[in-house]
Amino acid sequence: MKPMSSSEYANLWSTYQKKTMVLRIMEHALQVTTQKDIQSILRYAHQEETKFVKEITQLLQKEGACIPEGFDETDVNRNADRLFDQYYYIRFLRMLMKLGIALNAIHLTMAYRNDVHDFFSRTSAHSNKVFGMCTNCLLQVGNGTIPPVIQMPDHPKYVVDEKYLSGFHFRKRHLNASEVSIIYHIIENNNFGAQLMNGLSKGVQHSDVRKYLQKGQELSIDLYQSYAKVLQESGISVPALPGAVITQSKMSPYSDKLIMYLVNLLCSFGLTSNALGTTFSLRPDLPLKMALAARDIFSFAKEGAKIMIEHQWMEEVPEAIVKD
């Protein structure tokens, strides 16, 4: 068997980090949720994620590589009370699977060895399946929303005027379906993020982490409101997104290290969403808006990285030393 490439190793390494974090989050969720539909999804996801973590361990051991520390029992407090209403934990898992879908798609394109390609094919299928389970569960109980519904076209159309490319001042055209889709998902992600950081900030141990989460909540709210305004200017109502019932618990179920890693992942996802938006929009005000949002997200993420380094919470990605 040919040796594992740098891209395959790097992606397995980062996947181990993410999946051990997901396991800790689900372990607490299983402790504090009682509804059968929620627990059924959580148990299934936890069982499969555990298998994937063991498989990564075996793949890396065969290469003689050390196993990352990732996140373990010290990063979860199973005795902590619930931070959110029970269905928020399904929204939480859904967001984690959305992240997984995006990352697995990238990892698959970088896999050359059959065993690594097979691994990421199966993790991709798993993320897709659990994402669908979470979405269906939320919609069935009225705790989820769908993007705006538009009138279906009855015939194809072609662009006939360069005004289609206008987007500044008073010459803005209405949004097209692709632009609405991307903007809605940015709104949905920031609605979730604001609620998450609000809840997590209540019980963190370090004051700099608390201030950072509060700043992240404000940034998410600003982005939510800003993009909602874009929809409204095109005559599109913003769907009533679900709120989160945040409990009075002051005890964090997760370590500050895990929380900061999670926020860093969400920042990466936010940057990806904005980059995708700039690619698929031909109305020039939107790529500019998304580039400015990306600047703010990047600045926020960099501030978080400095906090992680200061507390020695950032596990270093292995250095690239080429074999002779």
PLY file of the C-alpha trace (Angstrom):
ply
format ascii 1.0
element vertex 324
property float x
property float y
property float z
element edge 323
property int vertex1
property int vertex2
end_header
0.00 0.00 0.00
1.33 3.43 -0.92
2.18 5.80 1.94
-0.39 8.24 3.26
-0.08 11.66 1.65
0.14 14.94 3.55
-3.40 15.91 2.53
-4.84 12.57 3.65
-3.02 12.75 6.98
-4.00 16.39 7.57
-7.66 15.68 6.86
-7.75 12.62 9.11
-6.02 14.63 11.84
-8.54 17.50 11.65
-11.46 15.06 11.38
-10.32 13.38 14.60
-10.39 16.79 16.32
-13.87 17.56 15.06
-15.38 14.16 15.77
-14.04 13.91 19.32
-15.59 17.34 19.94
-18.91 16.17 18.48
-18.88 13.11 20.75
-18.43 15.25 23.87
-21.30 17.55 22.82
-23.61 14.60 22.16
-22.69 12.89 25.42
-23.93 15.86 27.40
-27.00 16.17 25.16
-27.87 12.53 25.86
-27.66 13.24 29.59
-30.06 16.18 29.53
-32.66 15.22 26.91
-35.61 12.97 27.69
-37.74 12.98 24.52
-37.52 9.73 22.59
-37.30 11.26 19.11
-34.34 13.41 20.18
-32.54 10.64 22.03
-32.97 8.21 19.16
-31.14 10.54 16.75
-28.44 11.41 19.28
-27.75 7.75 20.13
-27.48 6.75 16.48
-25.14 9.65 15.67
-23.00 9.01 18.76
-22.67 5.31 17.93
-21.50 6.00 14.37
-19.17 8.86 15.31
-17.51 6.59 17.91
-16.80 4.02 15.18
-15.26 6.68 12.94
-12.96 7.94 15.71
-11.72 4.36 16.30
-11.16 3.92 12.58
-9.09 7.11 12.33
-7.01 5.88 15.27
-6.33 2.60 13.47
-5.44 4.33 10.19
-2.96 6.66 11.90
-1.44 3.87 14.01
-0.73 1.85 10.86
1.28 4.82 9.58
3.21 5.06 12.84
1.70 8.49 13.53
0.77 9.71 16.98
-2.93 10.19 17.71
-4.09 13.77 18.30
-5.34 14.59 21.79
-8.57 16.08 20.48
-11.24 16.20 23.18
-11.84 13.69 25.96
-13.77 13.21 29.21
-12.08 16.26 30.75
-13.81 18.46 28.16
-17.39 17.58 29.15
-19.21 17.92 32.45
-21.90 15.25 32.44
-23.37 16.67 35.67
-24.08 20.07 34.16
-27.71 21.02 33.63
-29.29 21.67 30.28
-28.32 25.01 28.69
-31.01 25.05 26.00
-34.46 23.67 25.26
-34.32 20.05 24.12
-34.92 20.61 20.41
-32.05 23.08 20.28
-29.73 20.10 20.72
-31.10 18.67 17.47
-30.47 22.03 15.83
-26.98 21.87 17.32
-26.36 18.41 15.87
-27.82 19.52 12.53
-25.32 22.40 12.37
-22.45 20.06 13.22
-23.55 17.72 10.42
-23.81 20.67 8.03
-20.18 21.42 8.86
-19.36 17.75 8.32
-21.02 17.68 4.90
-18.94 20.66 3.73
-15.66 19.34 5.13
-16.17 15.77 3.90
-16.78 17.04 0.37
-13.38 18.75 0.46
-11.62 15.80 2.11
-12.94 13.39 -0.52
-11.32 15.40 -3.32
-7.96 15.14 -1.53
-8.02 11.37 -0.93
-5.88 9.17 -3.19
-5.60 5.96 -1.18
-8.58 3.63 -1.42
-8.93 3.14 2.33
-8.90 6.88 3.04
-11.30 7.61 0.17
-13.63 4.90 1.46
-13.47 6.36 4.96
-14.47 9.85 3.85
-17.17 8.43 1.55
-18.77 6.76 4.57
-18.39 9.77 6.87
-19.96 11.90 4.14
-22.94 9.53 3.86
-23.27 9.55 7.65
-23.30 13.36 7.85
-25.90 13.53 5.09
-28.10 10.96 6.81
-27.99 12.55 10.27
-28.51 16.02 8.78
-31.69 14.74 7.10
-32.86 13.05 10.30
-32.41 16.30 12.26
-34.13 18.41 9.59
-37.13 16.09 9.40
-37.43 15.94 13.19
-37.40 19.74 13.52
-39.90 20.31 10.72
-42.30 17.71 12.15
-42.46 19.46 15.53
-42.54 23.00 14.11
-39.04 23.83 15.31
-37.56 24.30 11.88
-38.10 26.54 8.87
-37.46 26.31 5.15
-36.01 28.99 2.85
-38.39 31.47 1.19
-40.68 29.93 -1.41
-40.65 31.69 -4.78
-42.96 31.48 -7.78
-41.86 28.68 -10.09
-40.96 29.87 -13.65
-43.04 28.47 -16.51
-40.38 28.97 -19.21
-36.60 29.53 -19.51
-35.27 33.11 -19.70
-31.99 34.66 -20.81
-30.36 37.85 -19.61
-30.91 40.53 -22.29
-29.60 43.68 -20.61
-26.38 44.58 -18.78
-28.53 46.12 -16.07
-28.72 42.57 -14.72
-25.16 43.11 -13.49
-26.04 46.36 -11.72
-26.37 46.39 -7.98
-25.36 49.70 -6.48
-27.62 52.54 -5.37
-31.05 52.62 -7.04
-30.31 50.25 -9.94
-30.47 47.06 -7.93
-32.41 44.24 -9.57
-34.39 41.75 -7.53
-32.48 38.83 -6.09
-32.42 35.62 -8.07
-33.09 32.20 -6.57
-29.40 31.34 -6.08
-28.77 34.59 -4.22
-31.84 34.10 -2.00
-30.66 30.58 -1.20
-27.19 31.66 -0.09
-28.44 34.69 1.85
-31.06 32.62 3.67
-28.49 30.08 4.81
-26.17 32.83 6.03
-29.12 34.20 8.02
-29.98 30.75 9.39
-26.38 30.08 10.41
-26.01 33.41 12.19
-29.35 33.01 13.96
-28.08 29.71 15.34
-24.66 31.13 16.15
-26.01 34.09 18.13
-28.17 31.80 20.27
-25.33 29.32 20.78
-22.81 31.92 21.94
-25.36 33.55 24.20
-26.01 30.24 25.95
-22.38 29.13 26.11
-21.19 32.45 27.55
-23.21 31.94 30.76
-20.96 29.34 32.36
-17.46 29.70 30.89
-14.55 29.81 33.33
-12.38 32.52 31.77
-13.44 36.16 31.47
-11.67 36.63 28.11
-13.64 33.70 26.68
-16.91 35.18 28.01
-16.16 38.56 26.43
-15.20 36.86 23.19
-18.47 34.90 23.03
-20.46 38.05 23.76
-18.62 39.79 20.92
-19.40 36.82 18.66
-23.06 37.02 19.58
-23.13 40.70 18.60
-21.39 39.95 15.30
-23.87 37.16 14.48
-26.83 39.44 15.25
-25.37 42.21 13.06
-24.88 39.79 10.15
-28.35 38.32 10.62
-29.98 41.75 10.53
-27.85 42.98 7.65
-28.64 40.04 5.38
-32.30 40.00 6.41
-32.50 43.59 5.18
-31.20 42.48 1.76
-34.06 40.00 1.47
-36.62 42.57 2.60
-35.38 45.11 0.04
-36.22 42.55 -2.64
-39.74 42.11 -1.24
-38.93 38.76 0.36
-40.08 38.13 3.90
-37.54 36.61 6.27
-38.92 33.33 7.64
-39.56 33.29 11.37
-36.54 31.30 12.49
-36.77 29.26 15.70
-35.56 30.82 18.90
-33.65 29.09 21.66
-34.93 28.81 25.21
-31.80 29.39 27.28
-31.99 28.05 30.82
-30.72 29.73 33.99
-27.88 27.22 34.38
-24.52 28.84 35.16
-22.51 25.62 34.88
-20.87 25.02 31.53
-21.20 21.47 30.17
-18.08 21.95 28.03
-14.51 23.07 28.67
-13.52 26.54 27.50
-11.02 24.80 25.22
-13.82 22.89 23.45
-15.99 25.98 23.19
-13.24 28.03 21.58
-12.50 25.24 19.10
-16.19 25.04 18.22
-16.43 28.79 17.62
-13.32 28.60 15.43
-15.02 25.92 13.31
-18.15 28.05 12.98
-16.01 30.98 11.86
-14.44 28.81 9.17
-17.90 27.77 8.03
-18.99 31.42 7.95
-16.01 32.36 5.80
-16.84 29.49 3.42
-20.49 30.58 3.14
-19.48 34.13 2.26
-16.88 32.92 -0.25
-19.54 30.72 -1.89
-21.85 33.71 -2.08
-19.30 35.85 -3.88
-18.89 33.10 -6.48
-22.57 32.66 -7.33
-23.80 36.26 -7.30
-23.70 38.58 -10.32
-25.18 41.56 -8.45
-22.03 43.49 -7.50
-23.25 44.83 -4.16
-23.57 41.28 -2.78
-19.96 40.07 -3.30
-18.79 43.36 -1.77
-21.09 42.88 1.21
-19.93 39.30 1.66
-16.27 40.29 1.38
-16.73 42.88 4.13
-18.54 40.30 6.28
-15.69 37.84 5.68
-13.22 40.50 6.83
-15.12 40.88 10.11
-15.41 37.11 10.61
-11.71 36.62 9.89
-10.78 39.35 12.37
-13.00 37.73 15.00
-11.52 34.28 14.29
-7.97 35.63 14.59
-8.82 37.15 17.97
-10.12 33.75 19.07
-6.95 32.03 17.87
-4.88 34.37 20.03
-6.98 33.45 23.08
-6.52 29.75 22.34
-2.75 30.15 21.98
-2.53 32.18 25.18
-4.25 29.40 27.13
-2.41 26.64 25.20
-5.68 25.19 23.89
-4.69 25.05 20.22
-3.27 21.66 19.32
-0.62 22.22 16.67
-1.12 20.71 13.23
1.88 18.42 12.58
4.74 20.13 10.78
5.37 19.20 7.16
8.78 17.49 7.13
9.36 15.79 3.80
10.87 12.31 3.92
14.26 11.77 2.29
0 1
1 2
2 3
3 4
4 5
5 6
6 7
7 8
8 9
9 10
10 11
11 12
12 13
13 14
14 15
15 16
16 17
17 18
18 19
19 20
20 21
21 22
22 23
23 24
24 25
25 26
26 27
27 28
28 29
29 30
30 31
31 32
32 33
33 34
34 35
35 36
36 37
37 38
38 39
39 40
40 41
41 42
42 43
43 44
44 45
45 46
46 47
47 48
48 49
49 50
50 51
51 52
52 53
53 54
54 55
55 56
56 57
57 58
58 59
59 60
60 61
61 62
62 63
63 64
64 65
65 66
66 67
67 68
68 69
69 70
70 71
71 72
72 73
73 74
74 75
75 76
76 77
77 78
78 79
79 80
80 81
81 82
82 83
83 84
84 85
85 86
86 87
87 88
88 89
89 90
90 91
91 92
92 93
93 94
94 95
95 96
96 97
97 98
98 99
99 100
100 101
101 102
102 103
103 104
104 105
105 106
106 107
107 108
108 109
109 110
110 111
111 112
112 113
113 114
114 115
115 116
116 117
117 118
118 119
119 120
120 121
121 122
122 123
123 124
124 125
125 126
126 127
127 128
128 129
129 130
130 131
131 132
132 133
133 134
134 135
135 136
136 137
137 138
138 139
139 140
140 141
141 142
142 143
143 144
144 145
145 146
146 147
147 148
148 149
149 150
150 151
151 152
152 153
153 154
154 155
155 156
156 157
157 158
158 159
159 160
160 161
161 162
162 163
163 164
164 165
165 166
166 167
167 168
168 169
169 170
170 171
171 172
172 173
173 174
174 175
175 176
176 177
177 178
178 179
179 180
180 181
181 182
182 183
183 184
184 185
185 186
186 187
187 188
188 189
189 190
190 191
191 192
192 193
193 194
194 195
195 196
196 197
197 198
198 199
199 200
200 201
201 202
202 203
203 204
204 205
205 206
206 207
207 208
208 209
209 210
210 211
211 212
212 213
213 214
214 215
215 216
216 217
217 218
218 219
219 220
220 221
221 222
222 223
223 224
224 225
225 226
226 227
227 228
228 229
229 230
230 231
231 232
232 233
233 234
234 235
235 236
236 237
237 238
238 239
239 240
240 241
241 242
242 243
243 244
244 245
245 246
246 247
247 248
248 249
249 250
250 251
251 252
252 253
253 254
254 255
255 256
256 257
257 258
258 259
259 260
260 261
261 262
262 263
263 264
264 265
265 266
266 267
267 268
268 269
269 270
270 271
271 272
272 273
273 274
274 275
275 276
276 277
277 278
278 279
279 280
280 281
281 282
282 283
283 284
284 285
285 286
286 287
287 288
288 289
289 290
290 291
291 292
292 293
293 294
294 295
295 296
296 297
297 298
298 299
299 300
300 301
301 302
302 303
303 304
304 305
305 306
306 307
307 308
308 309
309 310
310 311
311 312
312 313
313 314
314 315
315 316
316 317
317 318
318 319
319 320
320 321
321 322
322 323
